[in-house]
Amino acid sequence: MIKAILTDIEGTTSSISFVKDTLFPYARKHLPAFVVTHTDDASVKHWLHEAAKEAGLVSATQQEMIELLQRWIDEDRKSTALKALQGMIWEEGYRNGEYCAHVYPDATPALQAWRDAGLKLYVYSSGSVAAQKLFFGFCEAGDITPLFSGYFDTEIGPKRNADSYRRIADEIGIAADRILFLSDIVEELDAARTAGIKTTLLARPPSTCPANGTHPCVTDFTAVVIE
């Protein structure tokens, strides 16, 4: 019996377009001023150092770091350092009311129903944990963070690595075969299944379920089957 649901965000609970068309451009635009005005912030300095190390830079000017991070935004690089810095920038936008996160209309009622039924809900996204909490704290459905028991980002490991899902199962203390992972990315589902976790592919329109898919597939949360 499934005891916990682990869900992706982009393409699963929420549209990819909101992240691509709203959040990424906002972070790119505000990154230069953010870096310049937060030079004494220990957390910002830490993640800038981590980004430089990831890029193999022994030393870099402030402008070089800004250009590097903007290029990574354009590439949608799955960098933990970049995601952490983006989350800090996005927080200002959320709190200033410049946007609110998109959540599919079927997602929140399903999440609420699963939670009411006694299932534990967790999030696993390439975005930082801080960014995830902001996303669900300032979304179109209001603040739905109370629905979730925990959040995971790439600090636990890459999303296409089976060991990441083993670590998540260990951390939440639930056997892997009692966890259901929801995602729109087949390679992530493959990794989760290798770790023993149950899987379901979300094929949000205009995507469609593959003819010979290897994972159960649905087009929205109302069709997700909980064993």
C-alpha positions, 0 to 999 in steps of 0.5 A, a space after each residue: 500500500 502506498 504511504 507517501 507521494 513524491 511529486 515533481 513540480 514543472 510539468 507535473 503539478 504546474 506548467 513548464 511555461 510559468 517557470 520558463 516564461 516568468 521565473 527564469 526571465 525575472 531571475 536573469 533580469 534581476 541577477 546583476 543588481 542582486 549580486 552587486 547589492 548582496 556582496 556581504 550576504 554570507 549565503 550569497 557568497 557561499 553559493 557564488 563560490 560554489 558556482 565558481 567551483 562548479 565552473 572550474 574557476 580559480 578566481 572570477 570577477 563579479 561581472 564574470 560570475 554574473 555572466 556565467 550565471 545568466 548563461 546557465 539560466 539560458 541553458 537551464 543548467 541543473 546547478 544547485 548553486 544557481 537554483 539557490 541564488 535564483 530562489 533568493 531572487 524569486 523570493 523578492 518577486 513573490 513577496 512584492 506580488 509581481 507574480 504567483 506560481 501556476 498550479 494545475 486546477 486538478 493538482 491542489 484538490 488531489 493533493 488535499 484528498 491524498 493528505 486527508 486520506 493519510 498519505 504523506 506528501 513530498 516534493 522533489 524538484 531541481 529548484 532549491 527547497 527554498 524556491 519550492 516553498 515559495 512556489 507553493 506558498 505564493 501560488 494561484 491556489 493560495 498557500 498550500 505548503 501545509 499539505 507537504 511533509 518535506 521537500 527535496 532538491 538536487 542537494 540530495 542528488 541528481 533527479 536521474 540517479 537512482 541513489 537520490 531516490 534511495 536517499 529520499 526513502 531513507 530520509 522520510 523513513 518509508 520503504 521505497 515500494 510504499 512511495 509513488 513518484 509523479 513526474 513528466 520526465 521518463 528518465 527520472 521515473 526510470 531512476 525512481 523505479 530502479 530504486 524500488 519506488 512506484 511511478 506514474 508519468 504525467 503527460 499534460 496536454 498537449 503531451 500524450 501518453 506514449 503508446 508503449 510506455 514503461 510507466 503508468 501514464 495519466 494526463 492529470 492528477 484525477 487519474 492517478 491510481 493509488 495502490 
